[in-house]
Amino acid sequence: MQEQRQSRFILLHYGIFKIGWDWLLLLCTFYVAVTVPFNAAFVTFMADGFTQRNSIVSDVIVEMLFIIGLRLRFPCLRLFSVFILLLIQKADLELW
């Protein structure tokens, strides 16, 4: 029997990178769970309609990590995942 070679681009579900990535996304989820209600309750609108927030950079970083996470998690559902990812990214870009 020949030994089957595994691609180096496949992320193992028990690998160190996957475990670290899952923890990072969990922390990002907690960050969003805390900052969204906080911003909704305590961020004041200025006279010109804009808000003054100090967390814009961290919000963008967290959103980018979520988008990268979607790209890493759904490569097996080829056409469907591409369609869904494009819809999600379009919605994210429209909200910005």
C-alpha positions as CSV (number, residue, x, y, z in Angstrom):
1,M,0.0,0.0,0.0
2,Q,1.2,3.5,-0.8
3,E,1.3,6.1,1.9
4,Q,-1.0,9.0,1.2
5,R,0.6,12.4,1.2
6,Q,-1.3,15.2,2.9
7,S,-1.3,18.7,1.5
8,R,0.5,21.2,3.6
9,F,-2.3,23.7,3.1
10,I,-4.9,21.6,5.0
11,L,-5.4,22.9,8.6
12,L,-5.7,20.0,11.0
13,H,-8.5,20.3,13.6
14,Y,-6.1,19.3,16.3
15,G,-3.1,21.5,15.2
16,I,-1.6,24.3,17.2
17,F,-2.4,26.9,14.6
18,K,-6.1,25.9,14.6
19,I,-6.3,25.9,18.3
20,G,-4.7,29.3,18.6
21,W,-6.9,30.7,15.8
22,D,-10.1,29.4,17.5
23,W,-9.0,31.1,20.8
24,L,-8.2,34.3,18.9
25,L,-11.7,34.3,17.3
26,L,-13.3,33.6,20.7
27,L,-11.6,36.6,22.2
28,C,-12.7,38.7,19.2
29,T,-16.2,37.5,19.8
30,F,-16.1,38.6,23.4
31,Y,-14.6,41.9,22.3
32,V,-17.5,42.5,20.0
33,A,-20.0,41.3,22.6
34,V,-18.8,44.0,25.0
35,T,-18.0,46.9,22.7
36,V,-21.2,46.9,20.6
37,P,-23.6,47.4,23.5
38,F,-21.1,49.9,25.1
39,N,-20.9,52.0,22.0
40,A,-24.7,51.8,21.6
41,A,-25.3,53.0,25.1
42,F,-22.5,55.5,25.8
43,V,-21.0,56.9,22.6
44,T,-22.4,60.3,21.9
45,F,-23.2,61.7,18.5
46,M,-21.7,65.0,17.6
47,A,-23.5,67.9,16.0
48,D,-22.4,66.9,12.5
49,G,-23.7,63.4,12.8
50,F,-20.4,61.6,13.4
51,T,-19.4,59.8,16.5
52,Q,-16.2,60.2,18.4
53,R,-14.8,56.7,19.1
54,N,-11.4,55.6,20.1
55,S,-11.9,51.9,19.1
56,I,-12.1,52.3,15.3
57,V,-8.7,50.7,14.6
58,S,-9.4,47.7,16.9
59,D,-12.9,47.3,15.4
60,V,-11.4,47.1,11.9
61,I,-8.8,44.6,12.9
62,V,-11.4,42.4,14.5
63,E,-13.7,42.6,11.4
64,M,-10.7,41.6,9.2
65,L,-10.0,38.6,11.5
66,F,-13.6,37.5,11.1
67,I,-13.4,37.8,7.3
68,I,-10.1,35.8,7.3
69,G,-11.7,33.3,9.6
70,L,-14.6,32.8,7.1
71,R,-12.2,32.3,4.3
72,L,-10.3,29.7,6.3
73,R,-13.3,27.8,7.5
74,F,-15.3,27.4,4.3
75,P,-13.0,26.3,1.5
76,C,-14.8,22.9,1.1
77,L,-18.1,24.3,-0.1
78,R,-16.7,25.8,-3.3
79,L,-19.4,27.6,-5.2
80,F,-21.9,28.0,-2.3
81,S,-19.2,29.4,0.1
82,V,-17.9,31.8,-2.5
83,F,-21.4,33.1,-3.1
84,I,-22.1,33.4,0.7
85,L,-18.7,35.0,1.4
86,L,-19.2,37.6,-1.4
87,L,-22.6,38.5,0.1
88,I,-21.2,38.8,3.6
89,Q,-18.3,40.9,2.4
90,K,-20.5,43.1,0.3
91,A,-22.8,43.7,3.3
92,D,-19.7,44.5,5.5
93,L,-18.4,46.9,3.0
94,E,-21.7,48.6,2.6
95,L,-22.0,49.1,6.4
96,W,-18.6,50.9,6.4
